[in-house]
Amino acid sequence: MKIIILGAGQVGANLADSLVAENNDITVVDLDAARLALLQDRLDLRTVLGHAAHPSTLKKAGADDADMLVAVTQSDETNLVACRLAATLFNVPTRIARIRSNDFLALDAGFLAEHFGVDDLISPEQEVTDTLRRLIEHPEALQVLDFAEGKIRLVAVRAYHGGPLVGHELQDIKRHMPNVDCRIPAIYRRDRGIVPKGITVIEPGDEVFFLARKQDIPGVMRELRRMERPVKRVMIAGGGNIGRRLAARIERDYDVKVIDHNKVVSNALAERLHHTLVLQGDATDEELLEQENIESIDVFCALTNDDEDNIMSALLAKRMGAQRVIALINRAAYVNLVQGGEIDIAISPAQATVSPLLSKIRRGDMAAVHSLRRGAAEVLEIVVHGDLKTSKVVGRRIGDVGLPEGSAIAAIIRGDDVVIAHHDTLIEAEDHLIVFALNKRIIPKVEKLFQVGFGFF
């Protein structure tokens, strides 16, 4: 696929890195020649120096025959104008814009499509905020993803010695929890993916992915690990776009404190947040954290724009007694380095941004695609079409579908109902299947399995 990325900042560069790895033809446009040179030295892509909202720049970037344009500059206005030009002058089939302003995000999607040619919006700040909110709701989880408007969730959790199911076969979960229906589509053991069977034994340290209805998640977690105390107190380091959004989302449900070093930012936050204590100071100041009773904090979120500051403040908070610490990390190398040690979770905005794009790149009808384990695996929500003659899956039981090795169907969304998948579950046309892929290399095989034959059309 030929994709033009407008903007070579953190979001654009990380997108380019991910999409080049998908064997796409990528062109990146930016006004900063140094940024473009760094990208071109590191990745197999083309760069164009110029203004993203100028027709001449878009033409030079190859908009005449591009399949997709992704506008992720720092300016919402530039991104919207670029999408409008791509639609009207160059007829680019798919146009996606990054939007930061709540004013634009509040506009109707139909309005943006009609007047600006925007097919889809990307808001990295909103994606990260949603991710953080789910992790605060389920503090023992490593990752939490919503499907069917939150009715069902995919949760990654580390199995600990002492959990009732740890050391036992998966099939025992039905005996432990006879009224709960859940599915474990994947286990990662020492970084190696396993598609488990009923006789698979869960070991301490396993990273277990399970799918369950939202109300059943705490019960399943109790089977896999000892539960931490309920979250009541949250401290946020950094009052920027993400820190402010998160505080606004959770301040009515939790006791929230925000620390920011900038006096102007702190004053603005104090005026906008009505149930949050705003402090001006440095989140790496040991005396300040001690004064604010860091040992009683259930979740500490380091959300500044500086990776090193986030790492240091999270490490300090953990050592001073915070129950769980989360750090926002932009550099991929840092994410792999710090997660799983004293820092409980490292969140990459790049991965949160890539996921909405993947559903546009994948072949077949994809309602959603989520990147897992820092891009190593994926979970896909695939809409199945056709009939017995034109489809390899419609009208067949899951156990009879020739799924590629390393993949598993975890659940089916059928209208307003959610069906946890079992080997004898029948697949119907227009079902939404939640498919887990242990490794991105098997994605083309999964896509091919769910494509309909020409007779369907």
Steps between C-alpha positions, in 0.01 A plus 500: 500500500628848410466724808592867548570611857488874564715591799828347618459568871473225761163377373595515131841339551358215707221445248754488220709246692199271553361531148835446328522174694167405337665521155315816398632769264539796737566870425546744790450876462633762743647851516796384711780368276696360796204286615452367149870416464494301825196305382649427159824377653311261728209378287433390144273786395483817290493853642374833366595839645206743493180626659247222551202716398646625170370332180847506343646309798225238488553455127874458551428240771301293249144582603381435140524122550511464880270251675497681834596835651563527874531859623668505842668841518484703822235728343136384486429763237785379275379141532142593407603711200731224377217246515272736311759547225572127484128432449415774249821546298656155510212262578702309762267213605567514877577815700578491873567805717658540841288732716602636839244775569184402685312755286574301186455163673152608604393555139280241333694245294265562206583871507874433490454250217283733292690825549858386559513159331602326823416127503638433847648690791808413705540651845809350665429694817147360519618145421759516779248653743253217432779245549598654833140510620455128433829417676391698806168310502693170489831577677628142481477496117783560254266593215121540467310531171129562444277324246126534432494845660657371820270200551796267467867561573831337414732515800867411534608405852814352655431171679647489851583214733207465737225564248238220524546399134880534490651153480170354376353417160291760320198273495484535879380859463148372425499307826631800695257743333199305369294814431771692310568451130847609393753404235880500520618526135871547573772461761850645472758300691854636505404715197382198298136495392278197568146432378381315813283191525287376789791297638746791485638573848539866601843572645609789725625787284281414201349797319139386457256659256136434581171624356200543727198718558587820683326398824684165512855638466578543874392142568723357225793710621465358850557154351835608354659723762463650842288813477636839598308748711224687315612824335394808693789745462668597170793738454580643156840651417457745213207731430530500122243381250490140622533575872221756485270269301558210738438710811176634352385146416567343840472781757139415593585134566841525670699728731728668243813713536685662207858630520638740237814713515353787296316766701281615209399142416430424867276806538309413182451142621375618840234709325386222262506202738241520776572186705878472456779631722753679275856545627779707348828317534737235367377140499861386557517704823523239775395748770186602307396137443552424868289801601220380271505151656626313195490176701118517503469550121345202321596603143772749403492615134808676357360685196738787418648557152844385619572124497790529745295703748217247476735209565671670794181623668334159458803319647513744791127469569525120498793494739322740734197273527257566214305180437515509119684732260435571132737699276431657161797416276539620139825325410436135415841391633415645840163322512662159461771593748290618795171303491471210737766622742425756769281683249184292473378625160665710230251645252606583145286770331623367167336162550176665610507706179590217264208277604222712341697504173550126480132432429537715184809316381386144563320313221140400567231673703671602825287676761803547725864393530705533819875464532618287794828445677657811346408398147602134512141365496155619398134449578259560213126557494408348163156527342421178310299507177374248247343157529600134491607528135692827508648499853742263670354573843125584475277207599789312657585423860814662638664163549456427128651827379859456387648782705869570438729368772546771761151648465177450693140622487426629850145637475216588266302825506158426347277806494472612864609161634850385592579129464820361656638269233531123544597230249135416423380863460339555157613804297229699323513763227558856630646373828785705644776256597767594755810328360830483690826473300806405704737639238457763231657266242182290489271800431499449118381140552223619732393765249488243218287260706229762558483641145189409303504344156410696186160329485393708802510817293 
